[in-house]
Amino acid sequence: MMALLRRAGLLAPAMLTVGILLILPLGLMAFVSTLERGPTGGVIWSQHTADAYMQFLFERDLMGRLVVNTDYLHIFGRSIGLAAITTVVTLLIGFPTALWMAFQPPQRRMLLLFIVTVPFWTNILVRNYAWILLLRNGGVVDWVLTKLGVTDQPIDVLYTPFATGIGLTYSFLPYMILPIYVSLEKLDRRLIEAAFDLGANRWHAFRRVILPLSMPGVVGGAILVFVPGLGAFISPELLGGAKSMMIGSLIQQQFGQSRNWPFGAALSFVLLLLVLIALSAHAARYRRGGIKR
Amino acid sequence: MTAWVASRHFVPWRFDLWRFPGTRAVAVLALLYLYIPIVALIVLSFSAGDSSLARWSGFSLHWYADVLGNDDMLRAIRNSLVVAGFATVAGSSIATMAALATAGPRFRFQSAVEALIGLPLVIPDIVAGIATLLFFVMVGVPLGIVSIMLAHTVFAIPFAYLPIRARLNGLDPALAEAAADLYATPWRSFRRIVFPLIWPGIAAGAMLAFISSLGDVVISYFVSGPGATTLPVYVFSMVRMGVTPAVNAISTLLMLASIAVLTLSYLLGRRFQ
């Protein structure tokens, strides 16, 4: 009994902090998304409406009729698309990198791991800002290309969806490399040797042994890249232009210029649902035993 | 580690079959991709040139002098350190307590409790920032340094929790039992037995919490008021208004701060492995 009480006491601060400062606010956000927007911003606490969710798909035209508006759907589509592309590109770069790292001698592996972890922990704002210096017209890349004689035109890459993609890929590459590396590193080497002994060539050993056994790392990495990519705010704000707006900036606008809190809360809530769906699909796969940890 | 030592004699590292063609080239390019922007930023922060051109024009420290002479920036640096300090101490203490509770025999709601502790890591920053902002506005917490501290503490907890928990997992439960047999109170057993053994984990967790608080832009951006901003939020608004070389200098300082803390934690971890 005493042990139980002591445990409850030890857990209480964490539960209370997360409960009051995160769960409660998320609940409040869901509540605000059902409220009527105040005339000068803010909300009317006593009036409920589904306007915020309607606004996602419809708008009122000059005559007051509801017409379909796909602008917001486009922004969600672009966010999902950019997050998916980022996931695929980081996977294509990250898997071979992790494979190479995992088969290095142990001392060098530790060092390589550290080298990959440093950008992971380095300020994300600073890392995206650095790309402005590289990509802007007259910037480093432009200068190098001109010197090499590849082009004498300004490259005009900054403030495009392509620049956002570069920023996202750059920000999340370590999130892909690290889980794949972990699953490859603890992979039992004897299994690969057995494959070689049984006459498999490198490609077969890779295809039939290494790849299936590293799937948990691949899936984990994909989740770790896709989920934050969906809600990314810094990369599209700094590197993307007005034409490549993502969900994050749209949400932020509702609390800035647009002063439409219920709509902003509804957008955040939809984003949260997308993230939770992605995460629970992942968890369900583990529970079914399709993939063993 | 031991598993590897055992297999050392069997695994032919130089055996050709273990090299997958092309992976090395990709890996080298990936590492270059990760580091070129960082190096470019650091180099350009020492360039004497004017802001409009991102290219080298002589060595100079005067952008650093600009930073140190800018009162707003110094205030933002101070705010950041105060916030990160508070969030680190509060977050690691809370996380240590929680880890002590979850490290024992499993209890009924353990997975739910662990999911709740890890929740801040999976919620998109922007959603957490918005929700916290709405909550503070409704409850009447003034937006400023206190609101940022509270928000950062929540996010410091999981970062600190994971390494502490990992360290506790490797702890022999017989040690605490022996202390209890010898009539040590739980507090005394923690202070004399458990803490000296897990402190590298606590230190690593605290450093991660510190770095993540120092690096946070999005949550701070929403819950900071006009009066008090943290350094990343200040830099963010500067960058959005246009690139000035002082941003290069301050960004380099921010980055070096994270790298310094990280290297420290890496060396600490290696010493205690």
Interface residues (C-beta under 8 A of the other chain):
Chain A: A3 R6 R7 A8 L10 L11 P13 A14 M15 T17 V18 G19 L21 L22 I23 L24 P25 L26 L28 M29 V32 I93 G94 P96 T97 L99 W100 M101 F103 P105 P106 M110 F114 I115 V116 T117 V118 P119 W121 T122 N123 I124 L125 V126 R127 Y129 A130 W131 I132 L133 L134 R136 G138 G139 V140 W143 Y170 L173 P174 I177 R189 R190 E193 F196 R202 A205 F206 V227 P228 L230 G231 F233 I234 E237 L238 I247 G248 I251 Q252 F255 W261 G264 A265 S268 L271 L272 V275 L279
Chain B: W4 S7 F10 V11 W13 L17 W18 R19 F20 P21 G22 T23 R24 V26 A27 L29 A30 L31 Y33 L34 Y35 I36 P37 I38 A40 L41 L44 S52 L53 A54 R55 S93 I94 A95 M97 A98 L100 A101 T102 G104 F107 V113 L116 I117 L119 P120 V122 I123 P124 D125 I126 V127 A128 I130 A131 T132 L133 L134 F135 M138 L150 A151 T153 V154 I157 Y161 P186 L208 I211 S212 L214 G215 V217 V218 F222 P232 V235 F236 V239 R240 V243 V247 N248 S251 L254 M255 S258 I259 L262 Y266 R270
